[in-house]
Amino acid sequence: MNFKFANRVLDIGTEKAFQVLAKCRELEREGKDIIHLQIGEPDFNTPKNIIDKGKWALDHGYTHYTQNVGLIELREAIVDYTKNYKNINTNINEIAVVPGGKPIMFYTIMALVEKGDEVIYPNPGYPIYESLIRFAGGTPVPMPLIEENDFRVDIDDLRTKINKNTKMIILNSPANPTGGILTKEDIEKTAEIIKDKEIYVLSDEIYDRLVYNKTVPFSIASIPYMKDKTIILNGFSKTYAMTGWRIGYGIMHENLIEKIDRMIANVTSNTSAVAQVAAIEALRGPQDEVDKMREEFKIRRDLIVDGLNSIDGISCKKPEGAFYVFPNIEKLGLKSEELSDYLLKEANVAVLDGASFGEYGEGHLRLSYATSQENIKKAIDRIDKAVKRINI
């Protein structure tokens, strides 16, 4: 049957990681041993205390609807966590709990952006940013994050991109796909540029606990005059290895929360009550497992960076956050998509091409080190052997 689709869905984007995963599954059905470095998902199990609390919630009747924007007890826990960890004062009326982080992107962009509005977004960056900007009818304006600048914002370039049509700026620190972190100075200068303008900031801070220099990433919402104009996106998937629980949250002005509340009522009604109870335990319970996961990720980061830098034709900066590396492969003479396809076919290693994260990602690959040290060592060996077969 031929469907007449609405224009808004005809060019909606997706995540390349899931397309590559589908290819991997086909190869694995053929008996191939694929090493997965393409998926941005911790390979750890959810900490036991959180799982136990989820089981407790099932046994104690948390199988019903909750408030659209989440349980009061969870929002109170988020208030305390945000104050203690990020030095930002908020309250339960500024918080919306949703099924994962993406809904915060969707709801806030849909609530604030319309045709004629421009949204400045990081490039290379999480591909859903650009996809949702277009879906809302806005115009995506790429903000180049280049290797020579440690994948940070070029403040002078950002200043030239802001005009009367600019409605929103998206920041992501630590960043996917580069692992880069914006400095306090970067963020303060960004805030100063838009201080007196009606421009909102969507600050994606989902990787804020995965930082390896033992500092807490500076949030633009901690600048007093920016708090009311900032939407913080955060969640539990990366920090607490809770991707399958589907729970995240946003912190924003009460006026925007009112609109988000209504949108939630139209789409999901609420987030799983069981997941919410488990999330309370995640925030209020012991953080030992989080620290252990971060330390293991740091070991894996050093292992994969050293391994990639040992391969002729590849160079890799050491990222300070998240669990991704973004090596430069320009000397190999192949486009990033060509090389990622080649490595999957010839080395049985799944990676993502940098161009799938935006035009400024060309010349790079994204590798996730959310896998075992053994897998990383095997992947490096396979990549090295495969690259040696390329005529540079």
C-alpha positions as CSV (number, residue, x, y, z in Angstrom):
1,M,0.0,0.0,0.0
2,N,1.3,3.5,-0.9
3,F,1.0,5.9,2.0
4,K,0.8,9.6,1.6
5,F,3.1,10.7,4.4
6,A,3.1,14.1,6.1
7,N,6.1,16.1,4.9
8,R,7.5,16.4,8.4
9,V,8.5,12.7,8.5
10,L,9.9,12.4,5.0
11,D,13.5,13.4,5.9
12,I,13.6,12.8,9.6
13,G,17.0,11.6,10.6
14,T,18.2,8.6,12.7
15,E,21.2,7.3,14.5
16,K,23.8,5.5,12.3
17,A,24.7,3.3,15.2
18,F,21.5,1.3,14.9
19,Q,21.9,0.9,11.1
20,V,25.4,-0.5,11.7
21,L,24.1,-2.7,14.5
22,A,21.6,-4.2,12.0
23,K,24.5,-5.0,9.6
24,C,26.4,-6.6,12.5
25,R,23.5,-8.8,13.4
26,E,23.4,-10.1,9.8
27,L,27.1,-10.8,9.8
28,E,26.9,-12.5,13.2
29,R,24.1,-14.8,11.9
30,E,26.7,-15.8,9.2
31,G,29.0,-16.8,12.0
32,K,31.3,-13.7,12.0
33,D,32.8,-12.6,15.3
34,I,32.1,-8.9,15.4
35,I,33.6,-6.5,17.9
36,H,31.1,-3.8,18.7
37,L,32.7,-0.3,19.1
38,Q,29.8,1.5,17.5
39,I,27.2,1.5,20.3
40,G,27.2,4.3,23.0
41,E,26.0,2.0,25.8
42,P,27.8,1.0,29.0
43,D,28.5,-2.7,29.0
44,F,28.2,-2.8,32.8
45,N,25.1,-4.1,34.5
46,T,23.0,-1.7,36.5
47,P,24.3,-1.6,40.1
48,K,22.7,-4.2,42.3
49,N,21.2,-1.7,44.8
50,I,19.3,0.0,42.0
51,I,18.1,-3.3,40.5
52,D,16.9,-4.4,44.0
53,K,15.0,-1.2,44.4
54,G,13.3,-1.7,41.1
55,K,12.2,-5.2,42.3
56,W,11.0,-3.7,45.6
57,A,9.0,-1.2,43.6
58,L,7.2,-4.0,41.7
59,D,6.4,-5.7,45.0
60,H,5.1,-2.6,46.6
61,G,2.6,-1.5,44.1
62,Y,4.5,1.0,41.9
63,T,2.7,-0.3,38.8
64,H,0.3,2.6,38.2
65,Y,0.3,6.1,36.7
66,T,2.4,8.8,38.3
67,Q,2.3,12.6,37.8
68,N,3.0,13.5,34.1
69,V,6.4,15.1,35.1
70,G,7.4,12.4,37.6
71,L,7.1,11.3,41.2
72,I,7.6,14.2,43.7
73,E,10.2,12.0,45.6
74,L,12.3,11.6,42.4
75,R,12.1,15.3,41.6
76,E,13.2,16.1,45.2
77,A,16.1,13.8,44.7
78,I,17.1,15.5,41.5
79,V,16.9,18.9,43.3
80,D,19.3,17.7,45.9
81,Y,21.6,16.0,43.4
82,T,21.7,19.1,41.2
83,K,22.6,21.4,44.2
84,N,25.2,19.1,45.6
85,Y,26.9,18.0,42.4
86,K,26.4,20.9,40.0
87,N,25.9,23.9,42.4
88,I,22.6,24.8,40.8
89,N,19.5,25.7,42.8
90,T,16.3,24.4,41.4
91,N,12.9,23.1,42.7
92,I,10.5,20.3,41.8
93,N,8.4,22.6,39.7
94,E,11.3,23.1,37.3
95,I,11.8,19.4,36.7
96,A,10.3,17.0,34.2
97,V,11.0,13.2,34.3
98,V,10.8,11.5,30.9
99,P,11.6,8.1,29.3
100,G,15.2,8.7,28.5
101,G,17.1,11.8,27.4
102,K,15.8,12.3,23.9
103,P,12.3,13.4,24.9
104,I,13.8,16.5,26.5
105,M,15.4,17.3,23.2
106,F,12.1,16.6,21.4
107,Y,9.8,18.4,23.8
108,T,11.9,21.6,24.3
109,I,12.7,22.0,20.6
110,M,9.1,21.4,19.6
111,A,8.0,23.9,22.3
112,L,10.4,26.7,21.4
113,V,11.4,26.3,17.7
114,E,9.3,27.0,14.6
115,K,9.7,27.9,11.0
116,G,12.1,30.8,10.5
117,D,14.0,30.1,13.8
118,E,17.6,29.1,13.7
119,V,19.3,26.7,16.1
120,I,23.0,26.5,16.5
121,Y,24.2,23.0,17.2
122,P,27.5,21.2,17.6
123,N,29.0,19.6,14.5
124,P,30.2,16.9,14.7
125,G,27.5,16.2,17.3
126,Y,24.8,13.9,18.3
127,P,22.8,13.5,15.0
128,I,19.4,13.8,16.7
129,Y,20.0,17.5,17.3
130,E,19.9,18.3,13.7
131,S,17.1,15.9,13.0
132,L,14.8,17.4,15.5
133,I,15.6,21.0,14.6
134,R,14.4,20.2,11.0
135,F,11.4,18.2,12.3
136,A,10.3,21.3,14.2
137,G,10.6,23.4,11.1
138,G,13.7,25.3,12.3
139,T,16.9,25.9,10.4
140,P,20.0,24.0,11.8
141,V,23.2,26.1,11.9
142,P,26.3,24.0,12.4
143,M,28.8,25.1,15.0
144,P,32.1,23.5,14.0
145,L,34.0,21.6,16.6
146,I,37.4,20.9,15.1
147,E,40.3,18.8,16.3
148,E,42.8,21.7,16.2
149,N,40.7,23.4,18.9
150,D,40.3,20.2,21.0
151,F,36.8,19.9,19.7
152,R,35.7,23.0,21.6
153,V,33.5,25.9,20.6
154,D,35.2,28.6,18.5
155,I,33.8,31.6,20.3
156,D,34.6,34.0,17.4
157,D,32.8,31.7,14.9
158,L,29.8,31.3,17.3
159,R,29.6,35.1,17.5
160,T,29.3,35.4,13.7
161,K,26.5,32.8,13.6
162,I,24.2,34.6,16.0
163,N,21.5,36.9,14.4
164,K,18.0,38.0,14.9
165,N,16.6,34.6,13.9
166,T,18.7,32.6,16.4
167,K,16.3,31.0,18.9
168,M,18.5,28.3,20.6
169,I,22.1,27.1,21.0
170,I,22.7,23.5,21.9
171,L,25.8,22.6,24.0
172,N,27.0,19.1,24.8
173,S,29.8,18.7,27.3
174,P,31.3,16.1,27.7
175,A,30.5,15.5,24.0
176,N,29.3,12.8,21.8
177,P,31.1,11.9,19.5
178,T,34.4,13.6,20.4
179,G,34.7,13.1,24.2
180,G,35.6,16.8,24.3
181,I,34.8,19.1,27.2
182,L,34.0,22.8,27.1
183,T,36.1,24.8,29.5
184,K,34.5,27.2,32.0
185,E,35.9,30.0,29.9
186,D,34.2,28.6,26.8
187,I,30.8,28.5,28.6
188,E,31.2,31.9,30.2
189,K,32.1,33.6,26.9
190,T,29.1,31.9,25.2
191,A,26.8,33.2,28.0
192,E,28.2,36.7,27.7
193,I,27.5,36.7,23.9
194,I,23.8,35.9,24.5
195,K,23.3,37.6,27.8
196,D,20.9,40.3,26.6
197,K,19.4,38.3,23.7
198,E,16.2,36.1,23.7
199,I,18.2,32.9,23.0
200,Y,17.7,29.7,24.8
201,V,20.4,27.1,25.6
202,L,19.7,23.4,25.5
203,S,22.6,22.0,27.6
204,D,23.0,18.3,27.1
205,E,24.9,17.1,30.2
206,I,24.1,13.4,30.0
207,Y,27.9,12.4,30.3
208,D,28.6,14.8,33.2
209,R,29.7,12.0,35.6
210,L,32.1,10.5,33.0
211,V,35.0,13.0,33.4
212,Y,38.5,11.8,33.9
213,N,40.3,14.9,35.2
214,K,38.3,14.7,38.5
215,T,36.6,18.0,37.9
216,V,32.8,18.6,37.5
217,P,31.9,20.0,34.1
218,F,30.8,23.6,34.4
219,S,27.1,24.1,33.5
220,I,25.9,27.2,31.9
221,A,22.9,27.1,34.1
222,S,25.1,27.8,37.1
223,I,25.6,31.3,35.7
224,P,22.7,33.2,37.5
225,Y,21.5,35.2,34.5
226,M,21.5,32.1,32.3
227,K,19.5,29.7,34.5
228,D,16.0,30.8,33.3
229,K,17.1,30.6,29.7
230,T,18.8,27.1,30.0
231,I,17.3,23.7,29.7
232,I,19.5,21.0,31.3
233,L,19.2,17.5,29.8
234,N,20.4,14.7,32.0
235,G,19.5,11.2,32.9
236,F,20.5,7.8,34.2
237,S,21.5,5.8,31.1
238,K,25.2,6.5,31.0
239,T,26.1,7.2,34.6
240,Y,24.3,4.3,36.1
241,A,24.2,1.9,33.2
242,M,20.4,2.2,33.0
243,T,19.9,2.4,29.2
244,G,17.1,-0.1,29.2
245,W,15.2,1.5,32.1
246,R,14.5,4.5,29.8
247,I,14.6,7.3,32.3
248,G,15.9,10.9,32.0
249,Y,15.0,14.4,33.1
250,G,15.1,18.0,32.2
251,I,15.5,21.1,34.4
252,M,14.0,24.3,33.0
253,H,11.9,27.3,33.8
254,E,8.4,26.6,35.3
255,N,6.7,28.3,32.3
256,L,8.3,25.8,30.0
257,I,7.6,22.9,32.3
258,E,3.9,23.7,32.0
259,K,4.0,23.2,28.3
260,I,6.2,20.1,28.6
261,D,3.6,18.7,31.1
262,R,0.9,19.0,28.5
263,M,3.0,17.4,25.8
264,I,3.8,14.5,28.0
265,A,0.1,14.0,28.7
266,N,-0.4,13.8,24.9
267,V,2.5,11.4,24.3
268,T,3.5,9.1,27.1
269,S,1.3,10.1,30.2
270,N,4.3,9.4,32.4
271,T,7.6,7.5,32.8
272,S,7.6,4.0,34.3
273,A,6.9,4.2,38.0
274,V,9.3,1.3,38.6
275,A,12.1,3.1,36.8
276,Q,11.5,6.2,38.8
277,V,11.8,4.5,42.1
278,A,15.0,2.8,40.9
279,A,16.3,6.3,39.9
280,I,15.7,7.6,43.4
281,E,17.9,4.9,44.7
282,A,20.5,5.7,42.0
283,L,20.7,9.4,43.2
284,R,20.4,8.8,46.9
285,G,22.2,5.5,47.2
286,P,25.9,4.7,47.3
287,Q,28.0,6.0,44.4
288,D,30.8,3.4,44.6
289,E,29.8,1.6,41.4
290,V,29.7,4.8,39.5
291,D,33.2,5.6,40.5
292,K,34.3,2.1,39.7
293,M,32.8,2.3,36.2
294,R,34.4,5.6,35.6
295,E,37.8,4.3,36.6
296,E,37.4,1.3,34.3
297,F,36.4,3.6,31.5
298,K,39.6,5.6,32.1
299,I,41.7,2.5,31.8
300,R,40.0,1.6,28.6
301,R,40.3,5.1,27.2
302,D,44.1,5.1,27.7
303,L,44.3,1.6,26.1
304,I,42.3,2.5,23.0
305,V,44.1,5.9,22.5
306,D,47.5,4.3,22.8
307,G,46.5,1.5,20.5
308,L,45.1,3.8,17.8
309,N,48.1,6.0,17.9
310,S,50.4,3.0,17.3
311,I,48.7,2.4,13.9
312,D,50.3,4.1,10.9
313,G,48.0,6.6,9.4
314,I,45.8,7.1,12.4
315,S,46.1,9.7,15.2
316,C,43.9,10.1,18.2
317,K,43.6,12.8,20.8
318,K,42.9,11.7,24.4
319,P,39.4,12.7,25.3
320,E,38.6,14.0,28.8
321,G,35.1,12.8,29.0
322,A,32.3,10.4,27.9
323,F,33.4,7.0,26.5
324,Y,34.2,7.8,22.9
325,V,37.4,8.5,20.9
326,F,37.3,10.4,17.6
327,P,40.6,9.4,15.8
328,N,41.8,11.2,12.7
329,I,42.1,8.9,9.7
330,E,42.8,11.5,6.9
331,K,46.3,10.0,6.1
332,L,44.7,6.7,5.1
333,G,43.2,8.4,2.0
334,L,39.6,7.1,2.5
335,K,36.4,8.8,3.4
336,S,35.3,8.0,6.9
337,E,32.3,6.0,5.6
338,E,34.5,4.0,3.3
339,L,36.9,3.1,6.1
340,S,34.1,2.2,8.5
341,D,32.6,-0.1,5.9
342,Y,36.0,-1.6,5.2
343,L,36.7,-2.3,8.9
344,L,33.4,-4.0,9.3
345,K,33.9,-6.2,6.3
346,E,37.6,-6.9,6.5
347,A,38.3,-6.7,10.2
348,N,34.9,-7.6,11.7
349,V,35.2,-4.4,13.8
350,A,32.1,-2.1,14.0
351,V,32.8,1.6,14.2
352,L,30.9,4.7,13.1
353,D,32.1,7.1,10.4
354,G,32.7,10.7,11.6
355,A,30.6,12.2,8.8
356,S,27.4,10.6,10.2
357,F,27.8,13.1,13.0
358,G,28.0,16.1,10.6
359,E,30.1,17.4,7.8
360,Y,32.8,18.5,10.2
361,G,33.2,15.0,11.4
362,E,34.6,13.8,8.0
363,G,38.1,12.5,8.3
364,H,37.4,10.8,11.6
365,L,35.9,7.7,13.1
366,R,33.9,7.3,16.3
367,L,34.8,4.4,18.5
368,S,33.1,3.6,21.7
369,Y,35.2,2.0,24.4
370,A,32.2,0.9,26.4
371,T,33.4,-2.7,26.0
372,S,36.0,-4.9,27.7
373,Q,39.7,-4.4,27.6
374,E,40.1,-7.7,25.9
375,N,37.8,-6.6,23.1
376,I,39.6,-3.3,22.7
377,K,43.0,-5.1,22.4
378,K,41.5,-7.5,19.8
379,A,39.9,-4.6,17.9
380,I,43.2,-2.6,17.7
381,D,45.0,-5.7,16.4
382,R,42.4,-6.3,13.8
383,I,42.3,-2.6,12.7
384,D,46.1,-2.5,12.5
385,K,46.2,-5.5,10.2
386,A,43.4,-4.3,8.1
387,V,44.9,-0.8,7.7
388,K,48.2,-2.3,6.6
389,R,46.4,-3.8,3.6
390,I,45.3,-0.3,2.5
391,N,47.6,1.3,-0.1
392,I,48.3,4.7,1.4
